[in-house]
Amino acid sequence: MSDQHSHQSFETRAIHAGNTADPLTGAVVPPIYQVSTYKQDGVGGLRGGYEYSRSANPTRTALEENLAALEGGRRGLAFASGLAAEDCLLRTLLVPGDHVVIPNDAYGGTFRLFAKVVQRWGVDFSVANTSDVESVRGAINDRTKLIWVETPSNPLLGITDIEAVAGVARQAGVKLVVDNTFASPYLQQPLPLGADVVVHSLTKYMGGHSDVVGGALVTADAELGEELAYHQNAMGAVAGPFDSWIVLRGIKTLAVRMDRHSENAGKVVEMLTQHPKVTQVLYPGLPEHPGHEVAAKQMRAFGGMVSFRVEGGEQAAVEVCNRAKLFTLGESLGGVESLIEHPGRMTHASVAGSALEVPADLVRLSVGIENVDDLLADLREALG
């Protein structure tokens, strides 16, 4: 993060970091540099260091500077998707024979990447309950290079004490990676708590409007940032200029959106906890949630993601999803519109039969920023 923005509040950084006025016209929004190559002033005479847009693009640079500022990091990197960011990170830090500790509750695509892709070139993994520090410690062996954490987790909304697990990672001499997608940097900043790398699916809250796919890595270590940037260029799954511009635009309203997501989710949770057909509500804002105290310590608010279990098992959960009207049945999350899904058959189908398998009666909500009374009415009707 540059000194220019280090003293500013989050809301100000979200709007201004990386968003310098165009020097040619004074345009207050960075242009979309929809270009593949750049004129050189003589061989090797690069203007601003730009030669080819896989290596660097001014619109992507603006986004990457913004991401670093929001997470309190030294280097931000933007990718074509969240999984592209994860793939770059793993191939930068790991070699065949290495070992990773992953959570027992994680995004299905992350598990698929480890189980079906990374493991094929000789990297092994163990599953741990990352909400339990001793479980994490016990999963580490002499080949472990990374501890991977999602908090809040997807889809069971588990909470990991980032600072405590960072201490375990330091003692073991391994790096801690935190997927911060569910919280966003507005609600939680893992790097100051001791994480080495933060991962984002920019598709979700950062973009915020269900109109872009992207991913990001942010690190506080400048040397590690250079290593990641080398592999980003060598592997090539970079964010395009238009996608970068769309995410930059979304980030400007991140703070006000997250406030509304969290406020609406709290009211949805209040209704669900009182509904006779709901057997359990999973939300870190609930005092009875096992991670509530940790979440209250490391998060600004509890976010817009809510999961709940229903009477009647899997078929009842599927029917709730099908009956919802204002809550759109669809994968993904973090947009201004509310979404509903059945994780077992949708986003987490890839973990069926594994240690990460999710309950069949589980429904996941991404609570949007609509009028909350309309959302409550829709859920009551869907529950029947």
N, C-alpha and C positions, 0 to 999 in steps of 0.2 A: 504494500500500500504506500503510495507516495505521501511525502510530508504535507503536500498541499491539502489532502483530505483527511489526514489522520486525526485532526482535532474536531472534525465535524460530526454531527449527529447522523444516525443511520439514514433517516429520511432525506437529508441533504446529500449524503454520498450517493444514495440510490439515483438521484436525479442528475447529479453533476459529475461524479467520478467517471472519467473516460469520455464524457460528453462535452468536449471542447467545441467552440464555435468554428465553423469551416473558415480557414484563413483566406480563402479566395472570395467568398460571397458574404461571409458573416452569418450564414445559416446556423440557427441555434441547435439544430438536430444534425448529428453527423451524417454525411451522405452515405448512400449505399454504393460502395465501390464495386460494381458488378463487372469485374475485370479479371482476366487470367494472368496477364503479364504486364510489365512496366518498362517504359523507355529508360535506357541507361545513358548517362552522360559520359560516353566513352566506356570501354570494356571495364567492368567492375565499378563503374561510377553510379552507384545506386542512390536514388532519392529517398531519404528516410529509411533506408535499409530494405526497401521493397523490390523484389525481383520476380516473384511468382506467387500466386495466391494460395497455393497449398502451403508454402512456407510462411507467409504472412500476408494479411490483407488489412487495410486501415479500418474497415468496419468491424472486423473480428478483433483487431487490437483494442478498439474502443470498448467492446464487450469484455474482453479479458482483463483490461485495467479496472473496469467496473466490478467484476467478480472478485478480484483480489481485494479491492477496497471494502467490499461488503463483508467478506469473511475475515478481514484483518490479516491477509496473507501477503506474501512477497510476489507470488506469481500465480496468475490465473490462465487457464487454457480452455478453449471452447472446442467442442467436438460435434460430430454429426448426430450423435445420440448419447444417452446415458451409458448404454452398454459399450459404445465405442470408447468412451472415456475410461470405463472400467478395464476394457481389454488393453488399452495403452498402458494404464497403470500396472497391470499384472505383468505384461511382457517387459516393462521397464525394470521392475523390481525383482522378478523371479527368474530362476533358471531350473531346468529339470533336476529333480531331487529335493526341491524346496517344499515347504509345508505351510499351510495357511489355516488359521482358526476362523471359522465362519459362524454366524449366529443360527440358532435353531428356529428363528423366525425371520425370514428375509424375502425380498422380492423374488418371485419365481424365475425371472430372467437372469438374476445374479446367480442363483443356484444352478441353473442350466449352463451358464458360462463356466462355472467351476466343474460341474459333474460331467458335462458332455464335450467340453472344448479344452479347458486348461488341463484337466486331468490326463488327457490323451498325450500331452507332451511332457508328462512326468512330474507334474506338480500335484501333490496330495493335499487333502484337507480333512479337518476334523470339525465336528459340530459341537458347539457349546452354548449354554444358556448365558448370553452376555449380560443379562440382568444380575447374574450371580458372579461376583468377581472371582471366587474360588473355582467356579466351573471353568472360567477362562484360563486361570492359572494352571489348572489341571490338564487342559487340552494342549498346552505348549510342550513341544519337544525340542531336541537339539537341532532339528531341521527347520523349525518355524521361523519365518521371515516377516509375516504379516498377521495382525489381528484385524478382522473386518467386523464392523459394527453398523447396524441401522438403529437409529433412535430418534423419534418413535419408530417402531418396527412395522413392517408391512406383512400381513394385515392385522396382527393381533395387538398392535399398539403397545408393545413392550418398551420399557425404558431402561437404558444402560447408563450407568454413572460414568460419563466420559472421563472425568478427572481421575477416578479410581482405576479404570482400565488403562488409562495412559500411564499411570504409575506402574502397573503390572508390565506393560509393554517396555517401559524404560529399564526395569529390573532385568527383563529377559533379553534386552538388546534387540528388540523387534520394533517394527513400525506399526502405528495404529492408523487405520483408515476408517473414517466415519462417513456413511451415506447420510447426508443432511437434507434429503429431498422432502421428507414429510414436514420438517420444521421450517425450512428456508433460513437464510442467515438473519432474517428479521427476528425470528423467535429464538434462534440458538446459533452460537458460534463455537464450533468444536476446536479450532486452532488455539485460541487463548486458553482452552481447558487442557491442552496437551496433545491433541491429535497431530499427526504428521501430514495427513492429506485429507481433504474434504472432497467428496464426490457428490455431484448433483445430476439429476435428470432435469435439464432446463425446460423440458416439455411440460413440467408440472407447474408448481407455484411461481417459478421465476418468470416463465412466459405468461402463464396465468389466463390464457384465453383459448386454449385447445386449438391453436392454429399453427403450431410449430413443433418440430422435434429437435432436441439438442441435448448435449451433455457438457459437463465441466469437471475439471480438477482444479483445486486451489491448494497451495502449500505455502508454509511460512519459511521454508528452507530454500534459499535462492539457488544453491547447487543442485538440489533435487529438482527444482523447477526447470533448470537448464536440461537435466537429463530427460525429463518428461517432454520438454519442448522438442528435443532432438528426435525422440521416438514419435511424437505427434507428426512431425514433418516426414520422417522416414516411412511411417505407416499410412499416413494420408487421410484418415477419417475426420477431416476438419469440418467445422461449422462453415457453411456458405455465408456470403455477405448479407443476403436478404434475410436468412434465418437469424443471423447475428443481430441485425437491425430490429427484427421483430421482438427478440428477447430483450434487447436494450429498452425498447418502448414499454414492454410489459413490466420490467423491473422498476420503472419510475413510479408505479402505483403499488408496488409490493407491500409497503408498510400499511397503507390504508386498506388494501384487500385482506391482508392477514388479520388485521384487527376485526374486520367484519366476518371473515371465515370463522375465527375463534369464537366470536360472540354468538353467531348463529349455531355453531356446533354445541355450545354450552346449553342452549335452549332445546335443541334436538335431544341431547343426552338427558336432560331433565324430564322430557316427555317419555322417552324410551324406558327409563328406569321405573316409571310408574305404569307401564303398559302390561296388561296381564299375559299377553302372548310372547313377551320378551323375557327370556330366561337369564340373560347376562348382557351387560353393556361394557364394552372395552373402550375406555377413554382415560387418559392420564390426568384429566382434570377432576376426576372423581376421587374424593378423599379415601375411599376404600381400595382404589387401584394400588397394587403393590409398589409401583414406581412413582406414586404421586409426589412424595417428598423430594425425590431426586429431580423429577421434572420441574417442580416449582423452583428448585434451586438453579437449574441450568437453562431454563426456558423462560422467555418473556410472557408467553401465554401458551395454551395447550393445543392450539391448532384446529384445523378444520376436518380432520379425519376421524371417523367414528366407525367402530365395528360392533355388531351385536349378534346374539344367538337367539333363535326362535323355537317355540314349542312346535313339535311335529316333525323335526328332523330336516333332512336335505330337501325333500319335496316342498315342504312348507317354506323354506328359505327361498327356493327357486320361484315359488308362486308370489312371494312378497316382491321380489325383483321384477317379475313380469307384470304385476298389477300397478306398480308405481307409474305415474304419468309425468309429473313435474320433475322428479328425479329421473334423469335419462339413464336407461340401461346401457352401460358401456364401460369399457376398460379405461385405464388412465385415471387421472385425478388432478386436482389443483386448479381447475378452470373456474371462471366466474359462475358457471352453471353447475348445478348439483348433479352428481352421478351416483348410480347404485350398481352394485355388481355382486355376483356369487363367486368369491375367490376360488373355491374348490373346483369349479368348472371353467373359470375364466383365467384371471391373471396368475393363479397358482396351480394350474393343471399340471405343470411340469414337475411339481414336487410330490405328486401323488405316489404313495408307497415309500417315501423317504422319511427321514427324521424331521423334515420340515412340513409334512403334510398338515393341512389346516382342517379344522372341524367342518363337517359337511353341512351343519346347520348355521353356518356363519354368513352374515351379510355385511358388506363393507360400503360405507357412504363416504363420498367426498362432498361435504356440505358447502354449497356455493354462497353467493352473496345476495341472493334474492330476498324478498320479504320473508321473514322467518315464519310468519303465520301461515303463508301459503305452503311452505315446506312442511310444517307440522300437519296441516290438513291432508296433504298428499300421503305422508307416511301413515297417518291413522287409517286412511282408506286402504292403503296397500296391506297393512297388517290385518285389516278386517275386523 
